Amino acid sequence: MATSNSLQAFLQDHKVDYKIISHKHSDSSFTSAITAGVPSDEVSKAVIMRDAGHDYLMAVVPARHRVALANLNQLMQRDYHLASAYEVDVLFDDCSEGAVPALGQVYHMPMAVDDSLLSRDHVYLEAGDHEHLLRLDAPQFKQLMSGVKHGDISGRRVNQPRDSQGASAAMYF
């Protein structure tokens, strides 16, 4: 599968130009960036959040970053927490586990996107499996993100050292 069925139909319906990038099997968006030979700050990662009322939100951050929960909740004026793996599997049943495309519109899910992705020349999305990325040029990505709330919602980079006591001051996913 090069793209999920839902993603492929959405991109065709909206006449979105994209390029499929094949890569070796990977287990995360960050690993996809490495195996595809593209900058990890240009690969988007979809993190699915849920509030107490079971309303979902897709937070989109660079692959090597984590969601800064306090920043996200402030931006959205809600109290979101990480959705369970089971919930994600049910919501994205045409995607491989952990390979959710960072386009909430495809799945009728509200989104928030990190500002850093809006300043890139290209943005790569998981295609719904663990062996393909979709490359969108900046104008296409920005068009898809028009109307989506955006802000500084990503925290420290994954594998980046914590403070001198080994702790983090905020929650990250």
N, C-alpha and C positions, 0 to 999 in steps of 0.2 A: 504494500500500500504506500503510494507516494504522498497522498494527502487523505485526510479523513473525508468521508462522503459529504458531511455537512459543510466543511471548510471549502471543498472544491465547488459545491453548488453555490455557496455565498460569493466566492471570488468570481465565478462566471457570471452570476446575476448582476454583480456590481461592476463588471468589466475592469477588474483589478489586474494590472500587469505584475507578474512576478516571475522569478526564476527558481527552479527547483535545484537545490544543492544536495547531492548524495554524499553520505559519509559512512564510515564504519559504525556499527552498532554502538550506541552510547546509553548511559543510564541517567543523564541529567542534561539540562540545557548548557551548563558550563562545559561538560565533556563533549557535547555536540559541537560547541564552538572550537574546541581543541582539535577534534577529529576532522572537522570540516575545514580547518585552517582559516577561520575568520575571527576577528576581534571579539572577545567575550562581552565587551561593553556594547556591541551592536546586536547581540543575540538577546531577544526578549524572553522572559520567563513569566509564565502565568501562575500566580499563587492564588488559590481559591480560599476566600474568607467567608465566614458566616456570622450573622449576629444572633441574638437570643430569639428573635422571631423567625429564625431559619430563612432569612433573606440572604442571598448569596451575592458576592462581589468578586470580580476578577481584578486583582492587583497585578500590574505589569511593571516589572523592574528588569534591569540588566541581569544577565545570567549569573554573573559572579556576585551579585548583590543580594541582600535580604530585604524583606519588607520591614520598615520601621513602623511598628504597630501604632505607637503614639501619634506619629505624623499622619498615618493613614486615617486613623480615627478622628483626628482633628480636622483633616481635609473633608472627610465625608460626614462629620457630625453624627457619627454612629459609634457603636462599640462592637467592632468585629474581632473575631478570633479565627484561627486556622480551622478550615473544614477538615473533616476526617478523610482518610484515603478512600474509605467506602463511599462517602458522599461524592467525592470527585469521580470515582469510577462510574457511579450511576448517572451523574450529570453529563459525563463525556463518554458515553458508551460506544461511540464509534472511533475512539482514540485508544492507543495503547496506554497502559498505566504510566503516568508520569510524563506523557508527551502531549500535553494540552496546548493547542494553538493559542497564542496571546491575542485573540480577537473575540471578546465577549459577545459582540453583536451576533456572531454565528450561532450562539447558543442562547440568545435573548437574555444575556446576563449583563447587568451594569458593570462598569469598569472604572478604574482609576489607573493612570499611567504616570510613571516617574518622568519628570521633566528632562532628565538626561537623555532619554531615548528620543525625544523630540528634536534634539540638536544633532543627531547623527545623519550622515550621508545615506546610509542604508540601515535597515533594521531587518534582522532575521527572526523568523518565527518557527517554532516546532510545527511540523506538518501533520502531527497526529500519530506518528510512529517514532521509532528510535533511530531511523536511518536517513531522514530527510529534513532539510530546513527549507523554508521559503524566504527568498530575498526580495524585499520591497525597497524601492527607492524612497528617499525622504518625502517627496511630494505625495506619493501614494499612501505612505504610512500616516502622514499628517492628515490627509483627507479622511482616512479611516478613523482617526482619533478626534476629528472635529466633533465638538459637543461632549467629549469625554472629559471628566474632571481630571486635572493633572496637578502635580506638585512634587515636592521633594519627599517622596514616600519610600526611598530606599535607604537602608542603613549601611553599616560597614560591609566590606566585602567578605565573602566567605573565605575562610582560612586566614583572615587577617588577625594579627595578635589582638588580644583584649587588653584592658588596662593593667597596671602594674600588679594588682591583686588577683588578676586572672578572671575578673568579672566584667560584665557589661552593664552599663547604666540603664539600658532600655531593652525591651523585648524585640527580637527580630525573628522572622520566619523566612 
